[in-house]
Amino acid sequence: MFLTQCCKDVCNPAVSDTIHNYGVKTLNGTQYIPFSHYAGSYVLIVNVATF
């Protein structure tokens, strides 16, 4: 139930893009992986950046 409600909320209505329009490079930088490959799947994205 939480996940269903969470996915319907809009965090910032000024942003019209979705996560599927972006991607990341692998740790060694040799491949680009678009998030669109994961469309329809559950994905957990964790920000582990430090300052």
C-alpha positions, 0 to 999 in steps of 0.5 A: 500500500505504501509503495502504491501511494508513493509512486502516485505522488509528484515530488516537484511538479516543475520537473517533467522528466522521469528517471527513465530519461537518465542513466549512469556509468558503471564504476569503472566508467566503461559502460553507460546504463540507461535507467529505461532498461529497468522500466516496469521493475522495482529499483531502489536508488541510494545516494551514498555521496559524502562531503 
